[in-house]
Structure formats: structure tokens, C-alpha cells
Amino acid sequence: MRIGVLSDSHAASFSQLHEKILKALAEVDLIVHAGDFVAKDVLDGLKQLGEVKAVWGNMDSNEIKRILPEKELLEIEGRKIGIIHGRGSPYYIDDRVGNEFIGVDIIIYGHSHYAQNGTKNGVFFFNPGQARSSFGILTIGAEVSGEIIKL
């Protein structure tokens, strides 16, 4: 399964998302947004491209916070996946988001604006970075792999 991942879009409207992101997200099996949409229009636009799983971030409006959970847990291809935005300093953020879930294989998060793509303590951490500069494709099958795509 191919999952298009973005976070920290900080966009006033869906039309502000980069064309390269939109093209890639139209071709994946699932879209995950790890928070900080800023505008509900971004969420609505993503839903026009395909199935979306998302959480709210610290910059999101009360409207988005009423619609989306703070964190989400999915199971895909037998892998448990935690999704959260994150908070606080970007330093050691992977430790903080890691403490939010028990028994997961993958954690998708945002907040720091720094991409991360790798395994730590047996958990695959994936942060696509800020959507104005990068996004990611997470592939889940017999193996888990991630790709950060720079804009």
C-alpha cells in the first residue's frame, strides 16, 4: 500500500498546495495529514483526491479540532500505525511522539518541520517535513519504506 503523507501545510486554501503534492496524492491508496492544515478547505480538498486519515495540529482552528482527533491509530497490512501532530521543541520530538503510542510499528507525525524517515528502537518514524518544502510517500508491504520528496 502506498500512502501519501503531508503535514504542516499552513495553507489558507487547498489551491495553495504545490502541484507536485496534488499529483502524487491523486495516485496513492491513502492520504495522511499529520496536522496544521490551518484551513478546513485544505482538508476538504484532500478528500476530493482520495481517502484521508488526519489529525489536528496546534495551529488548527477549533472547527478542525472538532472534526479530527488529536491522534489516530490505524492498522494497514498488519502494521499498527500511530498518527499525531506533536508539540513542543523539535529537539527529541520523536521521543515525545513515541511515548504517545504503545505497540505500534510506525509513527507518522509533523510539527517540527524537519523530515524524518527511519527506524528508532524498532519503530519506523516518518515525518514528511513542512508541506511548503516537502512531502512523503510511505510504502507498506512485506517491508516498510519511506521517501521524502523535496519541492
N, C-alpha and C positions, 0 to 999 in steps of 0.2 A: 504494500500500500504506500502510495506517495502522498505526503501531507505538506501542503504549503503553509509556512509559518511566518507570521509577522507580529510585530509589537511596536508600541510607541509610535504610532502613525502620526499623532499630534496634528491631525488634519481637520480643517473646518468643514470639509465636504469630501465625498467619495472621489470626486473628479480631481482632487489634489494628489491622489496616489499615483505613483510612477507607472507609466505604461508597461514597463517590463514586469512589474509586480502583477498587474492585472492579467497580462497574457499568461504568465506562469500559473497563476491561481485558477485560471479557467481550464487548466489541463491536469489538475490534481484530483485525488479522490476525496480529500477533506481539506478544509481551510481551518487553521487555528490562529486566533489572535490573542496574544498574551497581555492585553490591556493597554490603556491610554489611547483609546480611539480619539477622544475629545468630543467628536460629534457623532450622534446616532446615525446620521446619514452614511457614515463610513461603514457601520455595521450593516445597515440596510443594503448598501451597495454590494458588500461582500456576499450577502445572502442571495443576491441575484446571480452570482458566479457559481455557487455550489453550496454544499452543506458546510455550516460554520459551527465550530465549538469555540467559545470565547469566555474570558473572564474580564472583570473590570480592573482598572488601574487607578492610581492615586490622582490622576489628572482628569478622570472621567466625571461626567455630570451625575447628579442624583438620578436623572432619568435612566442613564445607562446602568447605574448601580442597582436600580430596581429591577431591571431586565436580566442582568447577568450575575452569576455567582462570583464570589471573591476567589474561589478556587474550584477546580473541576477534576474529577477522576474518571478516566476512560480505560477501556480495555480494547486493544486492537491487536489482532494477530497473536493473541495470547500474552501480550505485553501490557503491564499496568503503566498508565501514563498520567502523571500529575501535571496540571496546568495552573500557574499562578503568575501574577504580575511581579511581585516582590516589593520591597520597601527598604528605605534607609540608604546608607552609603553603598556605592558599588563594590567596595572592598569586602571580600568574604561573603558576597551575596549568595553565592552557590551554597555555602554552608547554611545560611538562613532559610533559603527556599527548600533546601534538602531536609531541614527539620520540620517542614510543614506536612510531609508525607511519610508514611510508613509502608514498606514493602513494595515500592514502585520500581520499575525498571528504567523509566525515562521521566525526566522533569523538563517541561517547556516553561520558560519564564522570560521576562523582559526587564524593564525598569532601569537597568544600568546603562543602556545604550551601547554596551560592548558585547559583541558577538562571542558566543562560546559554543563549542562543538566537540564534545569529548566525554570520556568516562572518568569518573572520580568515585572511589570507594564502591565500585560495582554498579553505579547508577550513571546512565547517559544523560548529561546535561546539555540542553540545547537552547540557546538564546540567539535569535536572529539579528540582534542589534536594532538600532533605530530605523524605522521603515523609510526614512528620507535618505538613508545611505546603504541599507542592505535588507535582505530578507533571506529566508531559508527554505530548503526542501529537506524533509526528513523522510527517509525510506525505511519502512518496517517490513521485514520478511524473516527469512532464516537468520539474518543479521540485521542490526540497526546501523544506519549510517546517516550522516547529515552533511549538507552542503550549504555554505553561506555564500550568497550571491550578492556581490557588490554592485551598486548602481553608479 
